[in-house]
Structures are given as C-alpha cells and as structure tokens.
Amino acid sequence: MNTYIAILRGINVSGKNKIKMDALKSSFTNLGFEKVQTYIQSGNVVFRYQLTSSGNLEELINSQIQKDFGFDVPVLVLDEVELANIIKSNPFAGDENKEAKFLHVTFLKETPAKENNEKINSSVKAGEEFVVFGGAVYLYCPHGYGKTKLNNNFFESQLKVSATTRNWKTTLTLLEMAKETEV
C-alpha cells in the first residue's frame, strides 16, 4: 500500500461544484481506497491504495466524481514523497523575512514546456515573488492571494498546464496527514 494525496480543483468555490466532504470520502472509499481522510472543503483527500501511477488514480477519481456528482473536476494526485519534495523545494519557506501566511503552492499537472517569464514578470506586484520549479509554482503574495494577478488561472494560461493552488498551511497539513495515514 502507498499513501497518496488527491487535490481537486474548483469544488465548493462560489457555490459551484458543491461536494460535501463526507460524500467525497464515500466516493473514494467506493473506489477501494483505504484510510480516506479529507481536509477542509476545498477538495483535499489523503488515502492509501496499491502502488500505481498518479495518472491512473487521477482518471479513476475523476470518473467517480462525474458518476457520483455529475460534473468534471480536474484532479491532481501526488504520492507522499512527491509532496514532501515539493515542500522541501520551496525557496521561500526558510526565509525568516517571509510570513508563512503569504506562501502558496500552485501544483502543476506536469512540468511546463517553457515559461513566458516576460509576461509573468509584468504581472508581479511590488513585494510579490514566484519561482517555477519542477511540478510547482512557489508564490509569496504579501498583499494576499486574493489580490494577486499570480493566481491559478493566470499560471494555467501562461504555463499551458492544468494546476491547482493551496496555501502553505494546507500543503504542510496534507503532508502531516499522509505521514499519519501510514501508521
């Protein structure tokens, strides 16, 4: 058995794609996943399952959500090691001049072919910083994520990959939940 983290994009946002977490947990359990746990209402699920590819799991989960809830939801699945590596690679996390509450991670479905740094940099407000590395965009948004142009939709359009964003606290909590699931 392996521990996985599923991050769903666009559920329970502005009254759209509503899924109650107990119903989502049931969907995951119906797929044969074990030790299923959800975290907050934005579609974060930690579970155990046989060793398989993330792509297979993403397709299974997406199909089950369509069947159970009637809409298409982009799903990104990481294993515990992948999430730990993303966390470890955050260039802003160890900087004592950066408040953790302003850190975010945009998880990318795949590594982008190329970045349009000129276009991205022209959208950066004073004090904001970002780094695209591997399967993630690391963000520091000192004015708040709700006020930045460097949001999920922006990076999807600039990098031409599907993505979903979580704040740093949620990202760390998901790793902690994954570690506890192994016990």
Buried (B, 14 or more C-beta within 10 A) or exposed (E): EBBBBBBBBBBBEEEEBEBEBEEBBBBBEEBEBEBBBBBEBBBBBBBBBEEEEBEEBBEBBBEBBEEBBEEEBBBBBBBBEBBBBBBEBBEBBEEEEBEEEBBBBBBBBEEBEEBEEEEBEEBBEEEBBBEBBEBBBBBBBBEEBEEBEBBBEBBBEBBEBBBBBBBBEBBBBBBEBBEEBEE
